[in-house]
C-alpha cells in the first residue's frame, strides 16, 4: 500500500512508528499464546518464571481485561489453570510501559495470579525496577533458544519445522522494525 502524505491531514510519522511497534507486540502476543497452548519448551520457560508447574495444553486469551485499584487494564495474554490466572505482558523493541502498568500487575494477589514480563533482554535490562513488579521475566531470546535447543532431538517432522519457524519468528521480533514503506513515505 502506498501512502502519500497529505499536507496537514496525512499520517504522522510518530503515529505510524507507534502502530508498527504495536503490531510487533501483537505478533509476540500470538507467539506466546501459541507456546502456552501447546506446552512447548518455550512455554516451560514462561511457567518457570511464573513459579508454576507447566500444566501442558492450555487455552490462552488475548487482551484480557482486569481491574485493580480503580484502574482498568488489559493483560496481553491470559491463561487460567487450577485457580490461578497467568497474565503475560510483553514488550517489543522500542516498547514502553503505560503509566502505572507495572504497578498494576504488582497489586494482583499472588495467591490467585502470576505475572510474567516477556521482552527483549535489552528492554529487561533497561527496566529492572519495573520488572520487579512481575512474578518473573523471560527474555524473547530465551524463548527462541528453548525452541532451538529442542530441535536437534526431533525427527524431521512438522513439529521440528514448527519449532524452527517459531524460533525464527521470536528472533525476528527482537529486531527494530525500522523504517517501513509506509513511514518512509511520510518522512
Z-matrix of the N, CA and C atoms (Angstrom, degrees):
N
C 1 1.444
C 2 1.519 1 108.24
N 3 1.278 2 116.85 1 129.95
C 4 1.463 3 122.97 2 179.01
C 5 1.525 4 108.36 3 -101.28
N 6 1.334 5 116.63 4 125.66
C 7 1.460 6 121.51 5 -179.90
C 8 1.514 7 108.53 6 -115.32
N 9 1.314 8 115.50 7 117.76
C 10 1.455 9 120.65 8 176.19
C 11 1.521 10 108.61 9 -89.90
N 12 1.323 11 118.32 10 129.45
C 13 1.457 12 118.56 11 175.95
C 14 1.523 13 110.26 12 -64.64
N 15 1.295 14 115.53 13 138.77
C 16 1.453 15 122.05 14 179.15
C 17 1.521 16 107.09 15 -111.34
N 18 1.301 17 118.01 16 124.43
C 19 1.465 18 121.68 17 -175.77
C 20 1.528 19 110.67 18 -51.22
N 21 1.311 20 115.42 19 111.96
C 22 1.449 21 121.33 20 176.19
C 23 1.517 22 115.61 21 85.24
N 24 1.333 23 119.62 22 -21.41
C 25 1.464 24 120.09 23 -176.94
C 26 1.520 25 112.92 24 -123.37
N 27 1.319 26 117.83 25 -2.56
C 28 1.458 27 120.82 26 -178.04
C 29 1.516 28 112.10 27 -75.12
N 30 1.319 29 115.77 28 175.25
C 31 1.455 30 119.85 29 -179.69
C 32 1.522 31 111.32 30 -64.30
N 33 1.300 32 116.24 31 140.18
C 34 1.452 33 123.05 32 178.08
C 35 1.525 34 108.50 33 -86.67
N 36 1.317 35 117.32 34 133.88
C 37 1.464 36 122.06 35 -176.62
C 38 1.529 37 111.83 36 -56.91
N 39 1.324 38 117.76 37 -44.57
C 40 1.459 39 120.97 38 -179.45
C 41 1.525 40 110.83 39 -63.36
N 42 1.348 41 116.81 40 -39.47
C 43 1.464 42 120.40 41 178.35
C 44 1.524 43 110.99 42 -64.03
N 45 1.328 44 116.15 43 -42.67
C 46 1.461 45 120.03 44 179.91
C 47 1.533 46 111.27 45 -65.43
N 48 1.320 47 116.59 46 -42.78
C 49 1.465 48 119.49 47 179.35
C 50 1.523 49 110.37 48 -63.92
N 51 1.328 50 118.24 49 -39.38
C 52 1.458 51 121.50 50 177.30
C 53 1.522 52 110.02 51 -63.95
N 54 1.314 53 117.27 52 -39.71
C 55 1.471 54 121.04 53 179.37
C 56 1.535 55 110.95 54 -66.18
N 57 1.315 56 116.95 55 -38.97
C 58 1.469 57 120.29 56 177.64
C 59 1.522 58 109.94 57 -63.59
N 60 1.334 59 117.91 58 -42.78
C 61 1.461 60 120.89 59 177.93
C 62 1.525 61 110.96 60 -65.10
N 63 1.322 62 117.55 61 -39.64
C 64 1.468 63 121.41 62 178.11
C 65 1.526 64 109.97 63 -63.57
N 66 1.328 65 116.49 64 -40.04
C 67 1.459 66 120.13 65 176.74
C 68 1.523 67 110.30 66 -61.36
N 69 1.325 68 117.67 67 -40.41
C 70 1.463 69 121.29 68 177.78
C 71 1.524 70 110.18 69 -62.24
N 72 1.326 71 117.23 70 -39.74
C 73 1.471 72 119.75 71 178.39
C 74 1.524 73 111.43 72 -66.40
N 75 1.312 74 117.61 73 -33.96
C 76 1.466 75 120.10 74 176.02
C 77 1.525 76 109.94 75 -65.86
N 78 1.320 77 116.89 76 -39.70
C 79 1.469 78 120.03 77 175.51
C 80 1.528 79 110.26 78 -59.03
N 81 1.332 80 116.67 79 -42.94
C 82 1.466 81 120.75 80 178.91
C 83 1.527 82 109.80 81 -64.64
N 84 1.345 83 118.06 82 -40.55
C 85 1.468 84 121.39 83 176.25
C 86 1.531 85 110.21 84 -52.79
N 87 1.327 86 115.53 85 -50.31
C 88 1.466 87 120.58 86 -176.03
C 89 1.529 88 111.02 87 -65.45
N 90 1.326 89 116.70 88 -41.65
C 91 1.469 90 119.30 89 177.53
C 92 1.529 91 111.41 90 -61.12
N 93 1.333 92 116.82 91 -45.75
C 94 1.464 93 120.57 92 179.89
C 95 1.523 94 110.21 93 -64.12
N 96 1.326 95 116.83 94 -43.93
C 97 1.460 96 119.79 95 177.32
C 98 1.511 97 112.19 96 -58.00
N 99 1.328 98 116.81 97 -41.19
C 100 1.464 99 121.10 98 178.04
C 101 1.527 100 110.83 99 -62.49
N 102 1.319 101 116.24 100 -45.06
C 103 1.470 102 119.20 101 179.80
C 104 1.525 103 110.59 102 -60.72
N 105 1.336 104 116.66 103 -46.85
C 106 1.463 105 120.21 104 -179.05
C 107 1.530 106 111.24 105 -64.73
N 108 1.325 107 117.51 106 -37.58
C 109 1.461 108 121.60 107 -179.11
C 110 1.524 109 112.26 108 -66.36
N 111 1.330 110 116.45 109 -31.71
C 112 1.465 111 119.81 110 -174.62
C 113 1.524 112 114.04 111 -100.64
N 114 1.333 113 117.49 112 -6.44
C 115 1.465 114 119.47 113 179.72
C 116 1.517 115 113.14 114 66.41
N 117 1.309 116 116.91 115 35.34
C 118 1.470 117 122.58 116 -176.77
C 119 1.531 118 111.80 117 -72.08
N 120 1.341 119 117.00 118 172.28
C 121 1.470 120 120.03 119 173.67
C 122 1.532 121 112.42 120 -58.71
N 123 1.321 122 118.27 121 -32.80
C 124 1.468 123 120.58 122 176.17
C 125 1.526 124 109.86 123 -66.29
N 126 1.328 125 117.26 124 -40.40
C 127 1.470 126 120.97 125 177.50
C 128 1.528 127 110.41 126 -61.37
N 129 1.322 128 117.04 127 -37.86
C 130 1.471 129 120.08 128 178.76
C 131 1.527 130 110.78 129 -58.33
N 132 1.325 131 117.68 130 -37.13
C 133 1.473 132 120.65 131 178.66
C 134 1.534 133 110.91 132 -66.23
N 135 1.317 134 115.80 133 -37.91
C 136 1.467 135 119.65 134 178.91
C 137 1.528 136 109.94 135 -67.59
N 138 1.333 137 117.36 136 -46.04
C 139 1.471 138 120.66 137 179.21
C 140 1.527 139 111.00 138 -61.89
N 141 1.319 140 117.51 139 -39.09
C 142 1.468 141 120.62 140 178.15
C 143 1.529 142 110.04 141 -62.33
N 144 1.332 143 117.00 142 -43.71
C 145 1.470 144 120.81 143 178.46
C 146 1.529 145 110.88 144 -62.60
N 147 1.333 146 116.66 145 -30.46
C 148 1.461 147 121.94 146 179.59
C 149 1.533 148 111.97 147 -82.55
N 150 1.336 149 116.28 148 -2.86
C 151 1.465 150 122.13 149 -178.42
C 152 1.525 151 111.31 150 61.22
N 153 1.345 152 114.97 151 40.67
C 154 1.457 153 121.97 152 177.84
C 155 1.522 154 109.58 153 -131.24
N 156 1.321 155 115.95 154 151.26
C 157 1.456 156 120.59 155 174.28
C 158 1.525 157 108.91 156 -74.12
N 159 1.324 158 117.69 157 137.00
C 160 1.465 159 119.07 158 178.10
C 161 1.532 160 110.25 159 -61.29
N 162 1.340 161 117.08 160 127.48
C 163 1.455 162 119.71 161 -177.60
C 164 1.526 163 114.23 162 -86.76
N 165 1.319 164 117.90 163 -3.68
C 166 1.463 165 119.92 164 -174.52
C 167 1.511 166 109.22 165 94.25
N 168 1.313 167 116.11 166 -132.15
C 169 1.460 168 120.77 167 -177.22
C 170 1.522 169 110.62 168 -77.50
N 171 1.328 170 116.31 169 137.54
C 172 1.462 171 122.07 170 179.10
C 173 1.524 172 109.18 171 -136.97
N 174 1.305 173 115.98 172 171.86
C 175 1.469 174 121.34 173 176.83
C 176 1.521 175 108.60 174 -119.63
N 177 1.319 176 117.41 175 104.00
C 178 1.466 177 119.73 176 -179.63
C 179 1.524 178 112.41 177 -78.31
N 180 1.312 179 114.48 178 153.92
C 181 1.467 180 122.81 179 170.80
C 182 1.524 181 106.65 180 -119.92
N 183 1.313 182 115.36 181 152.69
C 184 1.458 183 120.59 182 -177.41
C 185 1.523 184 110.57 183 -115.45
N 186 1.342 185 115.55 184 148.05
C 187 1.461 186 122.76 185 178.95
C 188 1.534 187 109.78 186 50.55
N 189 1.334 188 115.22 187 54.90
C 190 1.455 189 123.10 188 -176.06
C 191 1.533 190 109.96 189 -81.20
N 192 1.330 191 117.49 190 120.72
C 193 1.471 192 119.17 191 -179.58
C 194 1.526 193 111.90 192 -74.62
N 195 1.318 194 115.98 193 142.20
C 196 1.462 195 120.88 194 171.13
C 197 1.518 196 108.40 195 -144.89
N 198 1.321 197 114.66 196 157.45
C 199 1.461 198 121.24 197 -175.24
C 200 1.526 199 107.72 198 -125.17
N 201 1.316 200 116.05 199 126.51
C 202 1.457 201 120.01 200 178.08
C 203 1.526 202 108.65 201 -142.43
N 204 1.322 203 115.68 202 126.77
C 205 1.474 204 122.56 203 178.36
C 206 1.533 205 113.12 204 45.33
N 207 1.300 206 115.88 205 59.11
C 208 1.471 207 122.98 206 176.76
C 209 1.521 208 113.20 207 61.27
N 210 1.296 209 116.88 208 25.04
C 211 1.457 210 121.01 209 -179.63
C 212 1.526 211 109.28 210 -127.52
N 213 1.325 212 116.38 211 124.52
C 214 1.460 213 120.74 212 175.91
C 215 1.523 214 108.89 213 -89.76
N 216 1.310 215 115.48 214 128.73
C 217 1.466 216 122.60 215 -177.51
C 218 1.517 217 109.63 216 -134.11
N 219 1.322 218 115.77 217 169.34
C 220 1.460 219 120.67 218 170.27
C 221 1.521 220 108.62 219 -133.53
N 222 1.324 221 114.62 220 138.94
C 223 1.463 222 120.92 221 172.67
C 224 1.523 223 106.93 222 -91.82
N 225 1.320 224 117.07 223 141.22
C 226 1.464 225 120.05 224 -179.11
C 227 1.523 226 111.57 225 -62.58
N 228 1.338 227 116.04 226 -45.33
C 229 1.461 228 121.42 227 179.57
C 230 1.520 229 107.67 228 -136.71
N 231 1.329 230 116.31 229 138.75
C 232 1.460 231 121.97 230 179.24
C 233 1.520 232 109.36 231 -133.33
N 234 1.322 233 115.37 232 136.33
C 235 1.459 234 122.34 233 173.93
C 236 1.524 235 107.24 234 -134.45
N 237 1.321 236 117.00 235 134.41
C 238 1.465 237 121.26 236 177.25
C 239 1.532 238 108.55 237 -110.90
N 240 1.328 239 115.17 238 128.51
C 241 1.466 240 120.91 239 176.80
C 242 1.525 241 109.54 240 -142.82
N 243 1.307 242 115.63 241 129.35
C 244 1.465 243 122.44 242 173.49
C 245 1.530 244 113.43 243 45.17
N 246 1.329 245 116.58 244 51.87
C 247 1.459 246 120.81 245 175.29
C 248 1.512 247 116.23 246 77.62
N 249 1.323 248 117.34 247 6.18
C 250 1.465 249 121.37 248 178.93
C 251 1.525 250 108.56 249 -124.85
N 252 1.325 251 114.77 250 135.86
C 253 1.454 252 120.02 251 175.08
C 254 1.525 253 109.13 252 -101.15
N 255 1.310 254 116.05 253 129.93
C 256 1.459 255 121.88 254 173.06
C 257 1.517 256 107.12 255 -100.08
N 258 1.332 257 116.37 256 121.17
C 259 1.453 258 122.66 257 174.82
C 260 1.523 259 108.11 258 -108.58
N 261 1.322 260 115.88 259 127.86
C 262 1.464 261 121.28 260 177.20
C 263 1.521 262 108.21 261 -113.00
N 264 1.314 263 115.09 262 126.04
C 265 1.463 264 122.39 263 172.33
C 266 1.517 265 106.22 264 -107.96
N 267 1.325 266 117.30 265 129.12
C 268 1.461 267 118.26 266 178.29
C 269 1.511 268 110.52 267 -123.60
N 270 1.307 269 113.94 268 153.37
C 271 1.463 270 121.89 269 179.37
C 272 1.522 271 108.74 270 -132.43
N 273 1.318 272 114.38 271 143.98
C 274 1.457 273 121.02 272 175.93
C 275 1.525 274 108.75 273 -100.24
N 276 1.307 275 115.75 274 172.06
C 277 1.464 276 120.84 275 173.51
C 278 1.530 277 107.81 276 -52.89
N 279 1.321 278 116.29 277 131.67
C 280 1.453 279 120.40 278 179.78
C 281 1.520 280 114.06 279 80.86
N 282 1.341 281 117.18 280 -1.31
C 283 1.448 282 120.55 281 -179.96
C 284 1.523 283 111.35 282 -70.08
N 285 1.305 284 115.53 283 163.55
C 286 1.459 285 121.40 284 179.99
C 287 1.521 286 109.19 285 -141.76
N 288 1.323 287 115.62 286 153.45
C 289 1.451 288 120.31 287 171.52
C 290 1.525 289 108.53 288 -78.58
N 291 1.325 290 115.65 289 146.18
C 292 1.456 291 118.91 290 170.40
C 293 1.527 292 107.26 291 -80.89
N 294 1.307 293 116.86 292 163.00
C 295 1.462 294 121.57 293 -178.52
C 296 1.529 295 109.88 294 -57.10
N 297 1.320 296 116.14 295 125.27
C 298 1.460 297 122.13 296 177.51
C 299 1.517 298 115.77 297 76.86
N 300 1.321 299 118.18 298 1.48
C 301 1.466 300 121.07 299 -175.94
C 302 1.524 301 113.52 300 -61.22
N 303 1.337 302 119.89 301 -52.98
C 304 1.470 303 118.34 302 179.87
C 305 1.524 304 112.18 303 -60.64
N 306 1.320 305 116.70 304 -40.78
C 307 1.469 306 121.14 305 -178.30
C 308 1.525 307 111.40 306 -63.70
N 309 1.330 308 117.91 307 -33.32
C 310 1.469 309 120.88 308 177.62
C 311 1.530 310 110.28 309 -62.99
N 312 1.314 311 116.92 310 -41.50
C 313 1.466 312 120.24 311 177.49
C 314 1.532 313 110.44 312 -65.55
N 315 1.321 314 115.97 313 -37.78
C 316 1.467 315 121.13 314 -178.51
C 317 1.525 316 111.76 315 -65.05
N 318 1.314 317 117.29 316 -26.86
C 319 1.470 318 121.41 317 -176.99
C 320 1.528 319 113.34 318 -83.74
N 321 1.320 320 118.16 319 -8.01
C 322 1.464 321 120.08 320 178.18
C 323 1.525 322 109.26 321 -70.92
N 324 1.343 323 118.38 322 138.71
C 325 1.466 324 120.23 323 -177.72
C 326 1.533 325 112.21 324 -67.03
N 327 1.329 326 116.18 325 128.38
C 328 1.463 327 122.57 326 -176.71
C 329 1.534 328 111.19 327 -61.92
N 330 1.322 329 117.27 328 -30.74
C 331 1.467 330 120.52 329 -177.68
C 332 1.527 331 112.05 330 -61.72
N 333 1.335 332 116.03 331 -30.65
C 334 1.464 333 119.63 332 -175.68
C 335 1.529 334 114.05 333 -120.54
N 336 1.311 335 117.64 334 -2.57
C 337 1.464 336 120.87 335 -177.15
C 338 1.525 337 111.24 336 -140.73
N 339 1.320 338 114.78 337 143.50
C 340 1.455 339 121.27 338 168.57
C 341 1.525 340 106.12 339 -127.68
N 342 1.303 341 116.31 340 145.66
C 343 1.460 342 121.18 341 -177.76
C 344 1.521 343 109.70 342 -130.00
N 345 1.316 344 115.85 343 135.93
C 346 1.463 345 121.14 344 179.58
C 347 1.520 346 108.72 345 -130.97
N 348 1.315 347 114.80 346 132.46
C 349 1.456 348 122.16 347 174.25
C 350 1.525 349 107.97 348 -98.73
N 351 1.321 350 116.35 349 122.90
C 352 1.464 351 122.67 350 177.43
C 353 1.520 352 107.49 351 -115.18
N 354 1.319 353 115.96 352 125.08
C 355 1.467 354 120.37 353 -176.56
C 356 1.531 355 108.94 354 -162.81
N 357 1.316 356 116.64 355 166.95
C 358 1.465 357 118.64 356 172.81
C 359 1.533 358 109.86 357 -58.39
N 360 1.302 359 116.56 358 147.63
C 361 1.468 360 121.17 359 -179.73
C 362 1.533 361 111.01 360 -54.39
N 363 1.327 362 116.52 361 -38.34
C 364 1.468 363 119.67 362 179.87
C 365 1.531 364 110.86 363 -61.51
N 366 1.330 365 117.69 364 -37.69
C 367 1.468 366 121.38 365 177.74
C 368 1.529 367 109.53 366 -67.26
N 369 1.335 368 116.87 367 -45.44
C 370 1.469 369 120.47 368 -179.84
C 371 1.528 370 110.76 369 -61.28
N 372 1.324 371 117.12 370 -40.64
C 373 1.469 372 120.70 371 179.27
C 374 1.529 373 111.99 372 -67.41
N 375 1.318 374 116.87 373 -32.18
C 376 1.464 375 120.82 374 -179.60
C 377 1.529 376 112.98 375 -82.01
N 378 1.331 377 116.96 376 -13.46
C 379 1.471 378 121.33 377 -176.10
C 380 1.529 379 110.92 378 -127.96
N 381 1.317 380 116.23 379 47.97
C 382 1.470 381 119.57 380 -175.74
C 383 1.527 382 112.56 381 -64.95
N 384 1.325 383 117.97 382 -37.08
C 385 1.469 384 119.61 383 179.29
C 386 1.524 385 111.07 384 -65.19
N 387 1.328 386 116.96 385 -46.65
C 388 1.460 387 120.70 386 179.80
C 389 1.526 388 111.22 387 -64.85
N 390 1.325 389 116.65 388 -34.67
C 391 1.469 390 120.61 389 -178.61
C 392 1.528 391 112.12 390 -62.53
N 393 1.331 392 117.51 391 -25.74
C 394 1.468 393 119.87 392 179.70
C 395 1.525 394 112.14 393 -69.55
N 396 1.318 395 117.76 394 -12.12
C 397 1.470 396 121.67 395 177.63
C 398 1.527 397 111.84 396 -77.19
N 399 1.320 398 117.83 397 -9.44
C 400 1.463 399 122.90 398 -178.37
C 401 1.521 400 109.64 399 -105.20
N 402 1.331 401 115.85 400 154.36
C 403 1.464 402 120.15 401 176.25
C 404 1.523 403 109.65 402 -57.63
N 405 1.321 404 116.30 403 -39.76
C 406 1.460 405 120.87 404 -179.90
C 407 1.513 406 110.95 405 -162.63
N 408 1.313 407 114.71 406 173.82
C 409 1.462 408 121.51 407 179.07
C 410 1.525 409 109.26 408 -132.50
N 411 1.322 410 115.00 409 153.27
C 412 1.464 411 121.44 410 174.64
C 413 1.522 412 107.13 411 -140.39
N 414 1.315 413 115.88 412 130.25
C 415 1.467 414 120.19 413 176.37
C 416 1.528 415 109.37 414 -79.06
N 417 1.324 416 115.82 415 141.70
C 418 1.469 417 119.81 416 175.86
C 419 1.532 418 110.93 417 -54.88
N 420 1.334 419 115.88 418 -35.59
C 421 1.470 420 120.16 419 178.72
C 422 1.526 421 111.09 420 -59.04
N 423 1.342 422 116.67 421 -35.97
C 424 1.468 423 120.59 422 -179.05
C 425 1.523 424 111.95 423 -72.97
N 426 1.332 425 117.32 424 -31.53
C 427 1.465 426 119.34 425 175.78
C 428 1.523 427 110.21 426 -67.39
N 429 1.330 428 116.48 427 -43.05
C 430 1.467 429 119.98 428 176.91
C 431 1.526 430 110.10 429 -61.91
N 432 1.334 431 116.78 430 -43.89
C 433 1.467 432 120.80 431 -178.84
C 434 1.527 433 111.82 432 -63.70
N 435 1.330 434 117.13 433 -37.21
C 436 1.467 435 120.01 434 179.45
C 437 1.526 436 110.83 435 -61.38
N 438 1.313 437 116.52 436 -40.77
C 439 1.471 438 120.26 437 178.04
C 440 1.525 439 110.38 438 -70.88
N 441 1.338 440 116.81 439 -44.17
C 442 1.473 441 120.42 440 -179.63
C 443 1.521 442 111.41 441 -62.23
N 444 1.334 443 116.85 442 -38.58
C 445 1.467 444 120.61 443 -179.54
C 446 1.520 445 111.90 444 -66.15
N 447 1.326 446 117.45 445 -27.60
C 448 1.469 447 121.01 446 -179.12
C 449 1.526 448 112.66 447 -83.42
N 450 1.310 449 118.26 448 -18.02
C 451 1.467 450 122.16 449 -174.10
C 452 1.528 451 113.49 450 -61.97
N 453 1.347 452 120.58 451 -44.94
C 454 1.466 453 118.76 452 -176.46
C 455 1.538 454 113.81 453 -58.88
N 456 1.313 455 118.24 454 -27.17
C 457 1.464 456 120.48 455 -179.51
C 458 1.510 457 114.32 456 -85.28
N 459 1.314 458 117.04 457 -0.88
C 460 1.464 459 119.98 458 -177.86
C 461 1.523 460 110.75 459 -97.62
N 462 1.333 461 116.71 460 141.33
C 463 1.467 462 118.33 461 172.43
C 464 1.525 463 108.94 462 -69.50
N 465 1.312 464 116.48 463 161.17
C 466 1.459 465 119.84 464 176.98
C 467 1.530 466 106.63 465 -62.88
N 468 1.301 467 114.49 466 111.16
C 469 1.462 468 118.91 467 -173.49
C 470 1.514 469 109.71 468 -158.69
N 471 1.323 470 114.58 469 177.12
C 472 1.457 471 120.36 470 176.32
C 473 1.525 472 110.53 471 -61.06
N 474 1.342 473 117.31 472 -39.30
C 475 1.459 474 120.93 473 179.65
C 476 1.528 475 111.12 474 -62.32
N 477 1.329 476 116.57 475 -44.25
C 478 1.464 477 120.19 476 178.94
C 479 1.530 478 110.35 477 -61.00
N 480 1.335 479 116.50 478 -46.11
C 481 1.469 480 119.79 479 179.27
C 482 1.531 481 111.06 480 -64.29
N 483 1.324 482 116.06 481 -35.33
C 484 1.459 483 119.75 482 178.65
C 485 1.528 484 111.21 483 -66.25
N 486 1.334 485 117.48 484 -43.88
C 487 1.469 486 120.76 485 177.41
C 488 1.526 487 110.32 486 -61.47
N 489 1.345 488 116.67 487 -43.18
C 490 1.464 489 120.11 488 179.40
C 491 1.526 490 110.68 489 -60.56
N 492 1.328 491 115.64 490 -44.80
C 493 1.457 492 120.08 491 -178.74
C 494 1.527 493 111.13 492 -65.06
N 495 1.325 494 117.44 493 -46.66
C 496 1.461 495 120.49 494 -177.43
C 497 1.526 496 111.18 495 -66.45
N 498 1.319 497 118.27 496 -38.95
C 499 1.470 498 120.26 497 176.37
C 500 1.525 499 109.84 498 -61.48
N 501 1.320 500 116.58 499 -42.04
C 502 1.462 501 121.38 500 178.55
C 503 1.535 502 110.06 501 -62.87
N 504 1.320 503 117.75 502 -39.84
C 505 1.461 504 121.26 503 179.21
C 506 1.527 505 111.43 504 -66.62
N 507 1.342 506 117.23 505 -42.18
C 508 1.469 507 119.17 506 175.61
C 509 1.525 508 109.94 507 -59.36
N 510 1.316 509 117.67 508 -42.71
C 511 1.472 510 120.94 509 179.64
C 512 1.531 511 110.92 510 -66.02
N 513 1.334 512 117.32 511 -37.28
C 514 1.460 513 120.21 512 177.32
C 515 1.528 514 110.43 513 -63.36
N 516 1.324 515 116.36 514 -36.16
C 517 1.467 516 120.28 515 179.91
C 518 1.525 517 112.70 516 -70.31
N 519 1.318 518 117.60 517 -9.82
C 520 1.461 519 121.93 518 176.01
C 521 1.522 520 112.10 519 -80.78
N 522 1.308 521 116.37 520 -13.81
C 523 1.455 522 120.26 521 -176.73
C 524 1.516 523 110.37 522 -92.59
N 525 1.312 524 114.82 523 142.83
C 526 1.451 525 120.37 524 174.50
C 527 1.526 526 107.30 525 -65.59
N 528 1.327 527 117.46 526 129.26
C 529 1.457 528 117.91 527 -179.13
C 530 1.520 529 113.17 528 -61.13
N 531 1.342 530 116.65 529 -22.49
C 532 1.460 531 120.14 530 176.22
C 533 1.515 532 112.11 531 61.16
N 534 1.312 533 115.03 532 -167.04
C 535 1.460 534 117.84 533 -178.53
C 536 1.526 535 110.21 534 -67.49
N 537 1.300 536 115.10 535 136.52
C 538 1.458 537 120.36 536 177.04
C 539 1.525 538 107.86 537 -109.19
N 540 1.321 539 116.68 538 168.47
C 541 1.466 540 118.01 539 176.42
C 542 1.523 541 111.09 540 -57.84
N 543 1.336 542 117.92 541 -29.45
C 544 1.456 543 119.61 542 -179.38
C 545 1.527 544 110.32 543 -72.74
N 546 1.351 545 117.01 544 -54.67
C 547 1.464 546 116.15 545 -174.59
C 548 1.525 547 112.38 546 -76.05
N 549 1.309 548 118.46 547 -16.90
C 550 1.461 549 119.93 548 174.65
C 551 1.532 550 109.56 549 -69.10
N 552 1.335 551 116.85 550 -30.30
C 553 1.469 552 121.21 551 179.05
C 554 1.531 553 110.76 552 -69.60
N 555 1.337 554 116.34 553 -28.73
C 556 1.456 555 120.97 554 -174.73
C 557 1.507 556 111.95 555 -81.78
N 558 1.322 557 117.48 556 -23.61
C 559 1.469 558 121.86 557 -174.75
C 560 1.499 559 113.77 558 -55.68
